[in-house]
Amino acid sequence: MITRRDFLKLSGTGILSLYAATHGKFILRARAQIPGGTLDPLTVNKYQTPLLIPPVMPRAGTIPDPMGKPIDYYEISMRQITQQILPAGYPATTVWGYGALKSASKKGLLIHNAPSLTIEAGWKRPVCVKWINELVDANGNYLPHLLPVDPTLHWANPPGGVDGRDSRPDFSETPGPYTGPVPIVSHVHGAVGVGDESDGYTEAWYLPAANDIPDGYATEGTWYNYFAGKAQAGYGQIWGPGFATFQYPNHNRASTVWYHDHALGMTRLNVYAGPAGFYIVRGGPSGDKAVMDSRFGTVAVLPGPAPIEGDKFPPNKTYFEIPIAIQDRSFNSDGSLFYPNTREFFDEFAGPFIPDSNVSPIWNPEFFGNMIMVNGNTWPFQKVEQRRYRFRFLNGCQSRFLILDFSQIPGVEVWQIGNEGGFLAAPVNLTADHGNHLLMGLAERADMIVDFTNVPVGAHLLANIGPDEPFGGGVPGVDFLSADPGSTGQIMAFNVVPAVAPDPTTPPQYLVLPPIVPLPVETNSRRLALIELMSSVHDGPSEAVLGNVDADGMAMHKMWADTISENPAVGDTEVWEFYNFTADAHPMHVHEVVFEVVDRQALVLDPLTGEPVQPVVLDGAPRPAEAWERGFKDTVIAYPGEVTRIRAKFDNSGTFVWHCHIVEHEDNEMMRPYRIGPIDPNAPS
């Protein structure tokens, strides 16, 4: 049997590449081009569009909490808009975007965009957001989805009515895509200490308040009314048709957070359509003012400014702190988004589908767009001076792991100072110690200092040497082919110009970052399993799922609807061990908490299949967290054939979820609910 490594060495000739690998079953595609829509990525002009630097979302006002302290209040809706994503001269693209409906200031920008405007939050200053589903047309009638919705998954399922919502429906014949009103529920990814009613629980979705909702449709998810009661009792907000109001305490350390949709079985489609944005928490004992300059013992100077509320748009000032969201997309020649409308796109399997097999007709196990989009434009450029900048990177792709490659920028020096949970324990010199490369799993963030001081004037490319396929770890060019250098191997251009003034910022080697206070020693450990279920009719996956490793060392899978099995007590610290039984790496995200990455350890593999033996057997010594993982995170890469251990403290009672952030995976069973504290007898069962 050919191994994954041997196959990739074969594909290194450039003739073939690995498109998908599942339990040793390999699917071959031509290396020449990544499949996608009717618009060929090689014909699209690159570096024609300046990078959009997202402005700041305007507040609708402030409201008092019960003690009279201020809460920042926003009214934000999701709308269908038309946006120039491709370069000028190409057709515009219909997308969805969040935007503010009200502003307390006359300078507030009431615009919808994808990516959306940045919510700026203060440490421990609460934010309250009324999230409104405005996916309706000018007459108030619902808008169908822009993309093909597979109704055979375990999904929100509005046509199932109150009794059948949030279920996997039964069919007597293979259905076509769902074309009804679209459910949404917004999740602030990385929010710490948020109540479960405000976390964007995947079964708390709601339809727009449209005129023409079909009779018998459920208009809210199973948990919507329960959480509405908690919101009214907890912070006095009343929910209603087409909206929900969430409150965020912002207990995070100063950090880069983001927000996106999280509707059950539809996250991949809703996010691909556009709605996502940055949410930045600033201040507090671990904020910028707690960073010191070791040379003088004074507060360090980090690159800035960043956009602030009320800035003009387009801006009339230069920003040196910039958030950068990287996403992959495919397009059709008319400018429309392309996303597969058949499982056949993934592995050429043309059926039989549900109900004649366990394979869904539309869902694709992974999707790799053949163009790179940065802050809402394909392959933009950013003018930078010969000085230091602070970039907050986000991997917002569908299934694509990124390996950002700064090595094509001569003279650059790159340091990472933070990740999802805020500042690291110490700056990490990626140039000196890591080949100018930065690995980013799905939903991971990286707070970076990029020094262009010694970069020659001119245009320079930020590249991507991650794969155009599922990622399993390893070395680019050795263990896998890097992304297509003509398309997805390019991210954006930096057009370097002379500095207009001396750089006042502290060189990163002199930064003393705020101390990391370790979490308490764990009182419990849980062995969790990452599993792939195979089709009953062909050699491909039917679902990616989660589960447990039982006392005998065997992987036992569980589905979304199975009884909660992870139930830490309030105040407990636990180690969660992710045993990966699949062929691919999975970015694992736990809602409600940040965590420490403890270590990773290899598992003994079967020499014939390459899969972990069962009962599981550990192999060798654990290896510690990577330098850029030290601190706190909310998403971690769990590699195949390994156990990845994290430590988290669970302080807030409620029902939350943990899942893989390959969004195609989470939409088809690779997500599980978990409960902190005792079960609420009034909660939905």
Protein Blocks (a to p, Z undefined) as FASTA:
>chain_A
ZZfklmmmmmmnomaccfbdcehiacdddfkbccddfbdfklpcghkbccddddddddfb
dcddfkopacdddddddddddddfbcghiacddddddddfbdfbfkbccddddddddddd
dehiacddddddfbbcfkopacddfbdcdfkbccfklmnojmlgoiacddfbdcdddfbd
cddddddehiahiafklnopaklgccdddfklcehiafbdfklmmmmmmmmmmnopacde
hiacdddehlaccdddddddfbehilmmmmmnopacddddeejjkbmklpccfknopacd
dddddddehiacddfbdcfbdcdddddddddfkopacddfbfklmnopabjcdfkbcbdf
kbcfbdcdfbdceehiahiaddddddddddddddfbfklccdddfklpghiacddfbdfk
opafbdcdfklmnoopacddehiacdddddfklgcedddddddfbdcbdcebdjehklpc
cddfklmmpcbdcdddddfbdcfbdcfklpccdddddddddfbdcdddddddddfkbccd
fbdcdddddfkopacdddfklccfbdcdehiacddddddfbfbdcddddehiacddfbdc
dddddfklopacdddddehjdddddfklgccdfbdcddehiacddddddfbgcddddddf
bfklmmnopaccddedjddfkbcZZ
